Amino acid sequence: GIFFYYLLPFVYTGLLILLVFMQPDLGTSLVYLAILIIMLFVVGVKIKFLVLTFLAALSSIPVLWIFLKDYQKNRLILFLNPNLDPLGGGYNVIQSRIAIGSGGFLGNGIFRGIQSQLNFLPAQHTDFIFSVIGEELGFVGTILLLGLYAIILWRGIKIALEARDLLGTLLATGAVSLLFFHIVVNVGMAMGMLPATGLPLPFLSYGGSFMISNLMVIGILLNVELHKIKW
């Protein structure tokens, strides 16, 4: 029935998403929810059910707001106008924009960025590593980086389309979606186009456990690619 076909996946993953949200980690929990919806679409769930899910999620925003921590609420408010608190909650985003803007077309050169080298830019090794690249390598460097990410994502999508069974397709789809949302959210956050959520940039942000997770994602894609051949 509809419960096992559509609602049961939300029950299973909803428990995991809830645990992540209670950490608290709003950004990662929303990414997992988005990945679930994409995988349901791939498996063949009707679009009308996905639209209803999206509308239900929108209607739950007032309730979700109640359970957010104060710093999370502050981040969302300052996303709309970082200048409300330029030396506090809005400082990171403002400095990130300055770093990217000062890089210009070709950048200031490696290890020659003022914002990064003089430590005006917080969390430059993790959350705002993209801003450092924009400042030191400029527009050209960021486009090359995004181009490399696009190649990885394109190959992942190709693997998902060519998988020999549904399991392989779903594994590859989930892996590609995880990379995609981390890239989009981190870059959007650095440019001030999305709220600061603390999501790292794949393969570049500092962190051993996150790097291992990235390599595991690539390993899953390679495994699906390998097993598309029927021995």
Order of alpha helices (4+ residues) and beta strands (2+ residues): alpha-alpha-alpha-alpha-alpha-alpha-alpha-alpha-alpha-alpha
